[in-house]
Amino acid sequence: MPGRRRRPSDGTSSDRPPERSAAPQRISDARLGSGTGRSALEWFAILDGVSATRLSHEQIARLLVDRFEVASWWAQGITVRYE
């Protein structure tokens, strides 16, 4: 039939993206350093210095973006690692 998609032989629907693992992917130290100019340990020291352990995920990410001019994608990665 025209317009109808065929199912792959493994039984999955061809119009759905592959499922992702529920486990979060961790950004490597090398990639974090090359993307932000600081290592994870440096970011953790900075965040500890501003008592970020008392902040929510959203507040930490916003702090990184607003005060330290980190791109939002990197800010999320740093925040996830810090938590």
C-alpha positions, 0 to 999 in steps of 0.5 A: 500500500502506498504511504504505509511503512514496513516493519523491520524484521526485528518487530520494532516500528520503523517510524519510532526513534530507537529507545534510549537507556534510562541511565544518564550519560556522563560527560567525560572529563576530557570533553567537559574540559575542552567544552568549558575550559575547566575540569569537573574538579574545577567546576565542583570547587567553584560550585562548592565555593558558592554553596551550591549544595543548597541550591536546586538543579535549576538554580545551579544550572542558572548560576552557571549560565548567568554568573559564569557564562557557561552555555546552557547545555554544558551547564546542565552537564556540569550540574548533573555531575555535581549532583 
